Amino acid sequence: MATLASTTVESNGLPIHSIGLPGTRAVTVLVAFDAGARNEQPEENGMAHFLEHLVFKGGEKYPHYSDVNETAERLGGALNAYTSHDLVAFHITVRAESAAPAIDLLSDFVGRPRLDAEELDRERGVVIQEINRAFDQPSTVAEYLIDRAAFGDHPLGRPVLGPAENLRTFTREGIVAFRERQWAGSRGGVFIAGNLDHLPEESELKERFGRFPALPDPPPYAPAPDFVPEKLVDQRDTNQSHLRMIYRPDVAAGDARQRAALAIYSTLLGGSMGSRLFDEIREKRGLCYSVYAISHAFADVPILQLGSGLDSAKCIEAYTRMREIVDELRDDGPTEEEVERARAYAAGRLVLAFENSGAVARHAANQKIVFGESIDPDEAIRGLDAVTFEEVTEIAAGIEDRLAVGVVGPHSADEF
């Protein structure tokens, strides 16, 4: 069983959460804030991600990117970060004996980054290349399209990377202002997961994470819009099409029990090789190599996404049959056997994921910052185990036949 302890850094309000994982030699230290792309103004789109890049250029004790990178390597650490619509997070995983210097490194360049103007201009070109590369990848373009088809011009409908033209306008002053607006300790947290035997004393932990400035609470995010689904196509003369579909389930995003039931539903629909989509679309009909269904919940809105990469000549047939399968589950419900199998698979997959201290830390950050819920990984596993057949049937019945569609390929919107 995992052991859980939590304390708060008194100087700036940034909480520290510790999750002990018996039997591991590693520890992950992750710092996250409610400062993802959802919190951007239209002209700021891409700023949260750009700031993530700039932070790695150095802090006070480790003032240059080479100091950051070489120190992480000397610790044998895996250092990285991510930005989503929900969060920005920075994390390092090291052997447990290196916990103290890893915390010193991460808290320095993340808590007090230099954000050097020259590095800003240099990194601007790097991120623009990242954006351009994304638009060269049809599967990524399909993700952009489906977000816009489901959420329109709301921040949840915009790409996390933002448009290249925005990157060209960002100033150091604007980036610092975004950080001071969004990186409040009250809307963030430190998550330490793994072998906790070598953590520094509490006084040292407070000093290290006291490097983050005390900031006022950020403004609230814009509530998710009403579901007005669109069908968007990026016409390309290709042999391969990339299909994405989003439904909005009748699920309360803030209800952990309903989210667990939705996860079981998405698993039996298209989350495994035993799922309905995989069996019907790939195995029986041979329409594609890849087909899936996943569920996700933002703070105030859940989504069910289906997707496939397939021969363009088979795209419409696959799309039609995928919709029919959702309809069949709504009208007839799943079988008890497939719910039982999907529940076991989903819970087992989470158990295996939580063998990794980084996965535990990322899960904890999402649970606490996005939903304000328990970060105990054992509770998440128990939540899946506890889902009933009736709850999954209710989820299936609540998937209305209203969906957003995003497609890259030689198609027109009226085909869908």
N, C-alpha and C positions, 0 to 999 in steps of 0.2 A: 504494500500500500504506500502511496505517496504521503509525505508529511508536509504540512503547510504552515507557514508562519508569515505574518505581515507586520510591517511597521511603517511609520511615516517620517520622512525627513522634515523636521520641524522648521527649518530655516526657509524653505520655499514651497512647502506643500506637496512635493513630489513623493508619492508613496513607493516603498520598496517591498516587493512581494517575493518570497522565497519558497521554492517547491523542491523538496528533497526527493531524489529518485534513487532508491537503494540499488546497488549493484553496478552503477556506472562509474567510469573513471573520468568522465568529462563534466564540464559545467558550461552553461550558456548564460551570458549576461546580455539582456535586451532592454533597450530604452525606447519607448514609443510614445507618440502623442496623437491626439485627435486633430491631426493637421494634414490630412490627405487632400486629394483633389476636390472632394466634396465641399471643402471650406474656401475654395477660390472664387473670386469675382471673375466675370467673363474675361476681362483683360489680364487676369492673373493666371489663366489656365496654363498649366505646365510649371508654375512656380514652385509648388510643393516638391515635385520631383527634382527640379533644378537645384533647389536648396539642399536636398539630400546629397546630390553630387558635390556641391561646394563644401559641405561640412567636412568631407574627407580630405580637404586640402591642408588641414592642420589646425591646432589650437594653441594654447599658451606654452605648455610643457613640451608638446610635440608640434613644433610650429610649421613643419613642411610635410607635404604628402609622403615624401620618402621616409621621414621619421615615423609616421603612422604605419606605413606598409612594412618597413623593416622591423619595427618593434613587434608587430603582429606575427611576423615570420619567426622572429627569435623566440616567441612564446609558443611556436607551433600551432598558432591559432588560425581559425577560419573566420575572417572578418567580412561582413557584408551589410547590406541595408535593403529596404524595399519601401516603395510608396504605392499605396492603393487609393481608391476613392475614400476609404475610411481612415487610414492611418499612415504615418511615416514612422519607420522603425529602424534602429541600428543595433547590430548584434555581433557578438564575438563568442566563439566556442573554443575552449582550450582544455588541456588536461587540468584536473582539479587543483593540482599544486600551483598552477599559474593564475589562480583566480584573482589574487590581489593586484598583480601588475596589469592584468587584463582590464580590471575595473578602473585602474588608474588611467590607462590608455583611453578607454571608451568614454569615460566621464570627462576627460580633458577636451578631446576634439569635438565631441558632440555637445558638451555643456558650455564650452566657451570657444567656439570656432572663430577663426580669424576673418573668414569671408573676404579674403584679399581681392581687391578690385582687378588686379592683373590676372589672377587665377580665374576670376569670373569671366573675363573676356576670352581666355583660353578655353575654358570648359564649355562656354556657350557653343562654340563650333563642334565640340564633341557630342553634345546633346542633340544638336541639329542633325548630325549624322545618324544618331540613334533614331530620331524621328523619321528621317528619310528611309532608313533601312526598314523600319516598321511598315511603311507604305509600300515597300517592295515585296512584302510577305502577304499573300492573299488571305491567309488564315487570320493574321492580325487585323487586316482591314475588315474582315467579316465581324470580328469582335467589336471594332469601332462602330460598324453599321448597326449591329443589334442593340448596342447601348443607346444609340441615338433613336433607333426605331421604338425602343421601349420607354425612353425618358425624355425625348425631345431635346430642347436647349437647356434643360436643367443640368446642374453640375454632374449628376450621375450619368448623363448622356454624353458627356465630353470625355475625350481620351485623357488619361493621366499624364501622358507625355506632353500634351498640349500641341498647338500648331507652331511650326517653325517661326512664323512671323511674330508670335508672342515672345519667343526666346530672344529675338533680336532687340526687343524693347525693354527687357528687364534691367533695372538699375540696382546697384548695391543698396541704395537707400530703400527701394521698394521691397527687396528681399529681406532686409533687416526688419522692416516694418511688418512683413508677413510673419516672420518668426516671432516677433514680440507680441503679435496679435493672437497667434495660435498655439505656441509652445508653452502653455501654462501648465504648471505642475498639477493643478487640480484636474486637468483633462489629459493626464499622461500617467506614466508609471515606469518603474524599474522592475524587471522580471528576471529573477535568478533561478535557474532550473538545473538540476543534476546533482552531482556530488558536492555537498555543501561543507565538507570537512575542513576545507582550507580557506574559507572566507575570512576576510579581515574582521577585526573587532567592530562592534556597532559604531563606536565613535569614529573610526576610520571610514566606514561606509557612509556615515552622515557627512563627513568632510568631503569625500569624493563626489557624492551626488549633490552636495551643497554647492557645487560649481555651477549648477544650472540656476539662472536668475529667477527671482520671484516675480511672477507676472500676473496681471489681473485675469480673471476668467474671460475666455474668448466669447464672441457673440455666438448665438445658436446657429446651427446649419439651417439651410432652407429645407422645409419639409418636402418629402417626395411628392411629385405631382400626381394627379389622377392618371389612371392608366388610359392613355389614348394611343393605342398601338398603331404603328405604321409598317409598311412593307417597303424596304429600301434595297436597291440593287446597284452594285458597282459592275457595270457591264464590261467584261473583258473577254477577248476572243481566246479562250483557253479550253482545254479538254477536261480540266478538273474544276469542279465547283466547290465552294465552301458555303455550307448552309448553317444558319443559326436561327433558332426560334426561342422566344421568351413568352411564358405565361406568367400571370401574377396570381399565385395561389391565395385562397381564402384562409390565411394564416396570420396570427398576430406575431409580428417580428420579435416583439419583446417577451414572448412566451417560450421558454426553453423547451417545454414539453412538446409544443406544437412544432417547433423547429426540428426536434428529434424525429417526430413522426414524418415530417416532410423529407428528412434525410433518408428514412427507410423507404418512403415512396419513390424518391428519385433513384434509389439503388435498384429497386425491383423494376423500375421503368427502363433505366439505361445506365446503371452504375456498375455493371459486372458482366462477365461472359455468360451468366445465366439469366440476364435480364431480358425483358420482352423485346426491347429495341435490338439488342445484339442478336438474339435468336431469330427474329423475324427479318430484320433489314439486312443483316450481314449473312447469317448462316443459311436461312431458308431461301432468301431471294437473291443473295449475292450482289446486292446493290452498292456496297461500299466496303472499304477496309476498316474505316473508323466511324463509329456512331456512339453517342453518349447522351446521358442526361445528368445534370447536376443541380443541386439546390444551393441557394445562397441567401443570406439575410443581411441587409443593411440595418441600421439602427431602427428604422421605422417602416421598412418595406421588404417583403420576401420576393424572390424570383425563382422560377423553375426554367432552366435553360436546356434546350436540346440542340445537338449539333452533329454535323457529319461532313467529311471530306469525301467526295465521290466523283465518278465519271459524270460529266455534265449531261450526257444523254439520259442518265438515270435519276437526275436530281428531282424532277417533278414527281416521279413515281415514289421516290423515297419520302419526299415531303408529305405527299398525300397519305401514305401508309403510316407515317409517324404520327400525324394528326389523328388518324383513325384509332391508333393504339391508345392514345390519351383519351379519346372518346369512349372506347370500350372499357377502360378502367373507371371512367366516370360513371358510366351507365350500369356496368355489371359488377364492378369492384374487383379487387385482386383476390386470389385464392389464399386460404390460410397457409398453405404450404409455401407459397412464394414470399409471403410476408415473413414467415419464420426464417426462411433461407436468407432473405435480404437483411433481416435484423441481425442474424449471426454474422453475415459477411461485413456489414457496416461496422458493427462493434469490434469484430476481429481486426479489421483494417485500422481502426483507431488505436487499438492496443498495440499493433505493430508500429504505427507511426509514433506513438509515445515512448517507444524504446529510444528515440532520438531526443536529446535534451532541447535541441533547437525547436523541434515541433511542439514540445510542451510549452516553451516560452512564447512562441508565436500564438498558440491557442489561448494561453493565459492573457496575453495582451488584448486579443480580440474580445474575449469574454468580459474582461474588466472594463476596458475603455469604451467599447462599442455598446455593450449591453448592461454593464454594471453588475455582472453576475459572478458566481463562484469560479475560481480559476483552478480548482482541484481537478486534475485529469481523471481521477477515479470516478468523480461525480459525472463527468461527461460520458464515460463508458456505461455507468449505471443508467444514465438517462436513455441511451439507445436500447439497452437490455430491457427497459421497462415499458417500451412502446407496445401498445396492444394492437391486435388485428382491427378492432373497431376504430381506433384512432387513425390508422392508415387508410381504411376504407372511407372515413370522413374526409381525409385530405384529398383522396382521389375524386370524391364527389364534388369537391369545391374547386376543381380546376375547370373554369369556364372555357368555352370554345372561342376565346378572344386571345389573339396572340400577335406579337410583333415578329417580323421576319427581316433578317439581313442576309444577303446573298452576294457573293462575288462569283461571277461567271457569265456565260453568254445567254443571259435571260432578261426578261422584262418583268416589272413588278406585277403586271396583271396576270402572269402565269401562276401567281401564288394567291 
